[in-house]
Amino acid sequence: MSTHADALGRRALIIAFIINLIMMSVDLWYGLMMKSASLLGDAANNSGDVFILGSSILVLSSTTAVKNRLALFKGIIMTVFGLWAFYHVYLGLIEESDLLTGGTISIIGVMSLAGNASVAFMMYKHQHKDINFMSAFICCRNDAFASAGIILAGLLVWYFDASWPDIIIGAAIAAIVCHGGIQVIRMSLDPASQEEDCECC
């Protein structure tokens, strides 16, 4: 990549990192306050992306060996976040939250979708540069899908006046986070498959 292209790519990653950090904080705050499994699952998902995007910034000019070592750490962290999200799904099953409101969940979902869709669009323009940008784009794109799930969870919680939609979608997001983490770990331990498995996130 040229120096100008490097600068544009780095700026895109930094903006994406900041947006994901903000959305992670919002999801975490309201998720803990309302005991929402779907919001906490999305917080775990965004937490993984903060590591993905942050590490992508750090290793833009690094060797493959450095990228693999960092990917292993990143995969472990993502898996831990996914298990943490599953723990809150379990808590939602044994203790229903009285503070869970579908409207609030949907509003946060709309905010998250707007942020993640804009980030995915921004990363789309850089995805063909290398595996770093490709994996960042795919993770941001999947975030947008997760945000759509948050909106659906909020609408169903509001319509049925029940917490089960939040729990189901929260479990689905937690599973996606764990799957992504495990795939990243496998990719980091098998450098030969790195190019093939870059869509793990």
LODRENLUM-71378 format. One record per residue: x, y, z of N, C-alpha, C in turn. Coordinates in steps of 0.001 Angstrom, whole numbers, always signed. Layout:
# LODRENLUM-71378
n.xx	n.yy	n.zz	ca.xx	ca.yy	ca.zz	c.xx	c.yy	c.zz
X	Y	Z	X	Y	Z	X	Y	Z .
...
***
This chain:
# LODRENLUM-71378
n.xx	n.yy	n.zz	ca.xx	ca.yy	ca.zz	c.xx	c.yy	c.zz
+838	-1194	+0	+0	+0	+0	+875	+1247	+0 .
+377	+2299	-630	+1099	+3554	-618	+968	+4211	+741 .
+1813	+5233	+954	+1748	+5953	+2225	+376	+6583	+2422 .
-184	+7144	+1347	-1512	+7762	+1433	-2581	+6720	+1755 .
-2487	+5563	+1098	-3452	+4491	+1356	-3316	+3971	+2780 .
-2068	+3863	+3260	-1837	+3452	+4645	-2507	+4412	+5614 .
-2357	+5704	+5355	-2934	+6720	+6233	-4454	+6633	+6249 .
-5054	+6451	+5067	-6512	+6335	+4984	-7004	+5079	+5696 .
-6286	+3973	+5510	-6667	+2731	+6163	-6551	+2823	+7672 .
-5459	+3415	+8151	-5278	+3582	+9594	-6366	+4472	+10175 .
-6709	+5552	+9471	-7756	+6451	+9960	-9105	+5734	+10030 .
-9400	+4903	+9025	-10653	+4146	+9027	-10705	+3192	+10217 .
-9591	+2524	+10502	-9536	+1606	+11638	-9709	+2343	+12962 .
-9094	+3511	+13075	-9200	+4291	+14317	-10635	+4751	+14543 .
-11291	+5247	+13485	-12688	+5680	+13607	-13576	+4496	+13985 .
-13355	+3356	+13328	-14132	+2155	+13635	-13904	+1721	+15083 .
-12661	+1815	+15542	-12320	+1459	+16925	-13079	+2341	+17912 .
-13103	+3649	+17663	-13770	+4591	+18569	-15271	+4335	+18615 .
-15888	+4123	+17445	-17332	+3874	+17399	-17676	+2587	+18145 .
-16880	+1538	+17942	-17138	+279	+18649	-16942	+423	+20147 .
-15973	+1220	+20555	-15740	+1446	+21978	-16929	+2162	+22613 .
-17479	+3144	+21906	-18650	+3871	+22406	-19851	+2939	+22523 .
-20106	+2152	+21467	-21257	+1252	+21482	-21087	+159	+22533 .
-19867	-309	+22741	-19616	-1291	+23785	-19983	-719	+25152 .
-19610	+533	+25393	-19892	+1182	+26673	-21392	+1356	+26886 .
-22105	+1773	+25824	-23560	+1957	+25922	-24247	+616	+26186 .
-23875	-413	+25411	-24464	-1743	+25600	-24197	-2268	+27005 .
-22974	-2085	+27478	-22598	-2599	+28792	-23361	-1883	+29902 .
-23459	-560	+29806	-24149	+232	+30832	-25614	-162	+30937 .
-26324	-108	+29817	-27754	-420	+29842	-28004	-1912	+30020 .
-27109	-2743	+29502	-27269	-4178	+29679	-27188	-4584	+31139 .
-26218	-4032	+31869	-26091	-4325	+33296	-27230	-3705	+34089 .
-27640	-2504	+33702	-28703	-1810	+34426	-30041	-2543	+34297 .
-30349	-3030	+33076	-31628	-3700	+32836	-31520	-5222	+32907 .
-30300	-5734	+33094	-30053	-7177	+33081	-30518	-7780	+31758 .
-30142	-7118	+30665	-30540	-7556	+29329	-29482	-8479	+28731 .
-29872	-9719	+28452	-28934	-10685	+27879	-28501	-10287	+26474 .
-29432	-9725	+25694	-29084	-9361	+24316	-28113	-8184	+24281 .
-28330	-7192	+25136	-27418	-6046	+25171	-26044	-6446	+25695 .
-26017	-7321	+26692	-24732	-7776	+27225	-24013	-8671	+26216 .
-24791	-9436	+25444	-24185	-10219	+24372	-23572	-9321	+23318 .
-24280	-8245	+22987	-23757	-7296	+22006	-22545	-6556	+22560 .
-22567	-6281	+23879	-21405	-5647	+24510	-20185	-6557	+24399 .
-20402	-7858	+24608	-19302	-8817	+24465	-18808	-8858	+23022 .
-19755	-8815	+22087	-19402	-8815	+20667	-18572	-7586	+20316 .
-19030	-6416	+20770	-18295	-5182	+20494	-16952	-5153	+21212 .
-16885	-5784	+22389	-15611	-5851	+23106	-14583	-6617	+22284 .
-15034	-7731	+21695	-14139	-8484	+20824	-13679	-7657	+19645 .
-14600	-6854	+19102	-14249	-6022	+17950	-13281	-4910	+18327 .
-13413	-4400	+19557	-12460	-3390	+20019	-11049	-3977	+19998 .
-10913	-5238	+20441	-9610	-5903	+20394	-9167	-6150	+18959 .
-10119	-6577	+18116	-9792	-6858	+16716	-9306	-5602	+16015 .
-10077	-4525	+16147	-9720	-3277	+15466	-8457	-2665	+16059 .
-8350	-2709	+17395	-7159	-2167	+18037	-5907	-2908	+17617 .
-6000	-4242	+17580	-4836	-5028	+17167	-4529	-4831	+15692 .
-5580	-4617	+14886	-5354	-4360	+13457	-4557	-3074	+13260 .
-4834	-2089	+14100	-4080	-831	+14032	-2619	-1073	+14417 .
-2420	-1861	+15473	-1069	-2081	+15991	-190	-2886	+15037 .
-801	-3797	+14281	+10	-4709	+13464	-24	-4380	+11979 .
-416	-3168	+11640	-481	-2795	+10224	+837	-3058	+9502 .
+1947	-2790	+10171	+3258	-2950	+9526	+4084	-4068	+10147 .
+3417	-4962	+10893	+4148	-6018	+11596	+4320	-7259	+10732 .
+5150	-8171	+11227	+5386	-9432	+10529	+4229	-10396	+10772 .
+4178	-11451	+9977	+3133	-12465	+10127	+3212	-13138	+11493 .
+4407	-13366	+11996	+4579	-14017	+13298	+3954	-13184	+14410 .
+4156	-11880	+14357	+3572	-10983	+15357	+2052	-11005	+15252 .
+1543	-10975	+14029	+95	-10999	+13819	-520	-12286	+14366 .
+162	-13401	+14193	-357	-14677	+14687	-385	-14727	+16210 .
+674	-14227	+16852	+712	-14214	+18316	-396	-13329	+18870 .
-596	-12178	+18247	-1641	-11269	+18699	-3021	-11856	+18433 .
-3171	-12574	+17331	-4451	-13202	+17002	-4824	-14257	+18039 .
-3844	-14997	+18538	-4109	-16000	+19569	-4665	-15340	+20824 .
-4021	-14272	+21270	-4497	-13534	+22445	-5892	-12975	+22189 .
-6102	-12438	+20998	-7390	-11859	+20628	-8493	-12918	+20659 .
-8197	-14116	+20147	-9185	-15189	+20141	-9555	-15636	+21542 .
-8562	-15713	+22423	-8830	-16099	+23815	-9726	-15068	+24490 .
-9416	-13789	+24297	-10214	-12726	+24901	-11647	-12762	+24376 .
-11813	-12953	+23065	-13152	-13015	+22481	-13958	-14165	+23076 .
-13319	-15323	+23241	-14012	-16481	+23801	-14431	-16227	+25239 .
-13566	-15587	+26007	-13899	-15245	+27393	-15098	-14302	+27433 .
-15121	-13301	+26554	-16262	-12388	+26496	-17545	-13144	+26130 .
-17439	-14100	+25213	-18611	-14886	+24832	-19146	-15711	+25990 .
-18244	-16328	+26759	-18654	-17105	+27929	-19280	-16203	+28986 .
-18746	-14997	+29120	-19322	-14020	+30054	-20749	-13673	+29636 .
-20972	-13534	+28331	-22317	-13243	+27825	-23259	-14417	+28105 .
-22767	-15646	+27935	-23581	-16822	+28243	-23946	-16864	+29726 .
-23040	-16432	+30585	-23322	-16384	+32021	-24507	-15473	+32305 .
-24571	-14342	+31608	-25685	-13422	+31824	-26978	-13943	+31192 .
-26859	-14762	+30151	-28047	-15448	+29629	-28593	-16389	+30701 .
-27696	-17104	+31365	-28089	-18003	+32458	-28766	-17229	+33584 .
-28198	-16078	+33947	-28812	-15262	+34993	-30210	-14818	+34581 .
-30388	-14496	+33295	-31702	-14100	+32809	-32716	-15225	+32889 .
-32251	-16463	+32785	-33148	-17615	+32871	-33625	-17863	+34297 .
-32758	-17626	+35265	-33122	-17937	+36652	-33709	-16742	+37388 .
-33531	-15542	+36840	-34051	-14346	+37517	-34476	-13317	+36473 .
-35782	-13204	+36258	-36300	-12279	+35261	-36141	-10839	+35741 .
-35718	-9971	+34854	-35495	-8568	+35207	-36792	-7772	+35142 .
-37041	-6969	+36181	-38208	-6089	+36193	-37927	-4786	+35461 .
-36660	-4538	+35122	-36274	-3277	+34490	-36154	-3403	+32976 .
-36413	-4596	+32452	-36266	-4844	+31020	-37395	-4171	+30247 .
-37047	-3246	+29360	-38047	-2549	+28553	-37694	-2671	+27076 .
-38671	-3150	+26292	-38436	-3363	+24873	-38088	-2097	+24126 .
-38735	-984	+24522	-38474	+279	+23839	-37030	+720	+23970 .
-36492	+627	+25178	-35103	+1029	+25406	-34140	+134	+24635 .
-34404	-1176	+24651	-33546	-2108	+23919	-33547	-1783	+22430 .
-34740	-1509	+21881	-34842	-1202	+20449	-34124	+91	+20097 .
-34258	+1106	+20952	-33590	+2387	+20694	-32074	+2200	+20672 .
-31560	+1452	+21645	-30122	+1182	+21672	-29721	+368	+20443 .
-30588	-565	+20041	-30318	-1355	+18845	-30229	-502	+17595 .
-31116	+493	+17484	-31089	+1404	+16333	-29789	+2205	+16329 .
-29402	+2713	+17505	-28135	+3444	+17615	-26962	+2555	+17220 .
-26988	+1320	+17720	-25908	+383	+17425	-25863	+46	+15938 .
-27041	-135	+15332	-27093	-456	+13905	-26544	+692	+13066 .
-26910	+1917	+13443	-26412	+3082	+12704	-24887	+3158	+12780 .
-24349	+2959	+13993	-22900	+3016	+14165	-22187	+1886	+13446 .
-22696	+665	+13617	-22029	-491	+13021	-22156	-518	+11505 .
-23302	-82	+10985	-23478	-49	+9529	-22530	+966	+8896 .
-22371	+2116	+9557	-21462	+3131	+9022	-20018	+2635	+9059 .
-19662	+1926	+10130	-18310	+1373	+10238	-18087	+293	+9177 .
-19086	-579	+8992	-18965	-1637	+7987	-18796	-1044	+6590 .
-19545	+12	+6301	-19432	+667	+4992	-18039	+1265	+4814 .
-17535	+1862	+5891	-16213	+2471	+5838	-15123	+1413	+5637 .
-15248	+290	+6340	-14253	-768	+6221	-14380	-1517	+4892 .
-15572	-1501	+4305	-15787	-2186	+3024	-14843	-1651	+1949 .
-14588	-368	+1995	-13732	+258	+987	-12268	-161	+1125 .
-11907	-716	+2289	-10508	-1093	+2532	-10313	-2607	+2635 .
-11388	-3383	+2510	-11324	-4814	+2829	-10353	-5607	+1962 .
-10072	-5140	+746	-9225	-5920	-158	-7725	-5624	+12 .
-7374	-4762	+964	-5960	-4404	+1136	-5143	-5560	+1703 .
-5641	-6179	+2773	-4972	-7347	+3344	-5909	-8032	+4318 .
-5410	-9104	+4950	-6248	-9899	+5842	-6699	-9104	+7062 .
-5871	-8158	+7509	-6250	-7318	+8637	-7539	-6565	+8348 .
-7580	-5909	+7202	-8749	-5120	+6844	-9943	-6013	+6512 .
-9675	-7154	+5887	-10762	-8067	+5560	-11456	-8569	+6820 .
-10664	-9003	+7811	-11250	-9511	+9053	-11978	-8405	+9806 .
-11428	-7191	+9773	-12084	-6063	+10431	-13429	-5767	+9775 .
-13465	-5806	+8438	-14729	-5557	+7731	-15775	-6610	+8074 .
-15370	-7882	+8054	-16332	-8957	+8309	-16891	-8867	+9722 .
-16035	-8546	+10692	-16499	-8400	+12070	-17475	-7234	+12202 .
-17181	-6118	+11545	-18069	-4957	+11599	-19390	-5247	+10900 .
-19316	-5985	+9806	-20540	-6364	+9095	-21415	-7253	+9974 .
-20795	-8216	+10660	-21551	-9096	+11544	-22130	-8333	+12724 .
-21433	-7285	+13162	-21966	-6431	+14220	-23283	-5804	+13797 .
-23358	-5388	+12539	-24587	-4782	+12037	-25734	-5785	+12092 .
-25450	-7044	+11757	-26479	-8077	+11847	-26909	-8285	+13303 .
-25934	-8273	+14225	-26250	-8429	+15646	-27111	-7273	+16138 .
-26825	-6066	+15648	-27616	-4896	+16037	-29059	-5036	+15568 .
-29238	-5597	+14373	-30595	-5850	+13881	-31308	-6834	+14804 .
-30556	-7809	+15327	-31123	-8749	+16286	-31540	-8067	+17574 .
-30766	-7076	+18013	-31110	-6313	+19213	-32438	-5585	+19012 .
-32610	-4977	+17848	-33865	-4282	+17546	-35028	-5263	+17593 .
-34844	-6427	+16979	-35889	-7453	+16984	-36203	-7905	+18405 .
-35160	-8094	+19219	-35368	-8500	+20611	-36207	-7471	+21349 .
-35885	-6186	+21166	-36637	-5131	+21828	-38094	-5115	+21416 .
-38343	-5272	+20125	-39725	-5270	+19630	-40510	-6462	+20173 .
-39869	-7623	+20229	-40553	-8816	+20733	-40780	-8740	+22242 .
-39819	-8178	+22967	-40005	-7976	+24413	-41188	-7049	+24658 .
-41265	-5991	+23859	-42383	-5042	+23988	-43713	-5692	+23610 .
-43729	-6459	+22523	-44981	-7044	+22028	-45511	-8128	+22964 .
-44633	-9016	+23409	-45063	-10130	+24251	-45012	-9801	+25742 .
-44412	-8662	+26079	-44242	-8276	+27481	-43577	-9415	+28264 .
-42511	-9946	+27678	-41793	-11070	+28281	-40308	-10933	+27975 .
-39495	-11639	+28755	-38042	-11518	+28597	-37433	-12585	+27695 .
-38217	-13602	+27303	-37622	-14709	+26547	-36999	-14295	+25211 .
-37564	-13302	+24475	-36881	-12921	+23227	-35479	-12360	+23482 .
-35351	-11596	+24562	-34052	-11027	+24925	-33054	-12134	+25246 .
-33519	-13161	+25950	-32648	-14270	+26334	-32213	-15074	+25109 .
-33158	-15356	+24212	-32844	-16154	+23019	-31829	-15440	+22131 .
-32069	-14162	+21864	-31157	-13418	+20995	-29825	-13179	+21695 .
-29869	-12983	+23012	-28624	-12855	+23767	-27777	-14110	+23665 .
-28428	-15280	+23740	-27706	-16549	+23611	-27118	-16705	+22208 .
-27884	-16280	+21203	-27400	-16381	+19820	-26160	-15515	+19608 .
-26193	-14287	+20143	-25043	-13395	+20000	-23836	-13946	+20758 .
-24078	-14484	+21964	-22987	-15075	+22746	-22345	-16233	+21989 .
-23175	-17041	+21326	-22653	-18166	+20545	-21793	-17675	+19385 .
-22227	-16595	+18741	-21453	-16023	+17635	-20090	-15543	+18129 .
-20084	-14891	+19306	-18829	-14382	+19865	-17878	-15540	+20178 .
-18402	-16591	+20826	-17560	-17749	+21155	-17035	-18429	+19895 .
-17909	-18582	+18911	-17494	-19214	+17654	-16377	-18408	+16991 .
-16541	-17097	+16960	-15517	-16244	+16369	-14199	-16352	+17106 .
-14268	-16379	+18450	-13050	-16492	+19244	-12314	-17791	+18992 .
-13060	-18902	+18948	-12443	-20210	+18709	-11821	-20275	+17319 .
-12519	-19708	+16330	-11990	-19707	+14973	-10707	-18876	+14867 .
-10667	-17749	+15586	-9462	-16918	+15578	-8297	-17673	+16213 .
-8575	-18401	+17302	-7529	-19200	+17949	-6992	-20254	+16985 .
-7897	-20954	+16311	-7481	-21982	+15349	-6659	-21368	+14218 .
-7087	-20207	+13747	-6376	-19543	+12665	-4967	-19150	+13100 .
-4845	-18658	+14342	-3534	-18209	+14822	-2571	-19374	+15011 .
-3108	-20561	+15304	-2270	-21741	+15508	-1956	-22472	+14207 .
-2612	-22057	+13124	-2394	-22673	+11818	-2163	-21576	+10789 .
-977	-20970	+10783	-699	-19837	+9896	-982	-20126	+8431 .
-832	-21390	+8009	-1036	-21718	+6601	-2476	-21495	+6172 .
-3413	-21559	+7162	-4820	-21403	+6815	-5323	-19994	+7051 .
-4433	-19085	+7396	-4844	-17735	+7761	-5611	-17052	+6644 .
-5114	-17164	+5439	-5780	-16487	+4332	-7150	-17079	+4068 .
-7294	-18410	+4262	-8550	-19062	+3958	-9590	-18802	+5018 .
-9144	-18668	+6280	-10088	-18581	+7382	-10307	-17170	+7867 .
-10001	-16163	+7085	-10066	-14797	+7575	-11484	-14348	+7849 .
-12500	-15123	+7418	-13876	-14710	+7629	-14444	-15308	+8906 .
-13587	-15602	+9856	-14033	-16274	+11067	-14812	-15372	+11982 .
-14629	-14067	+11935	-15198	-13189	+12943	-16663	-12960	+12705 .
***
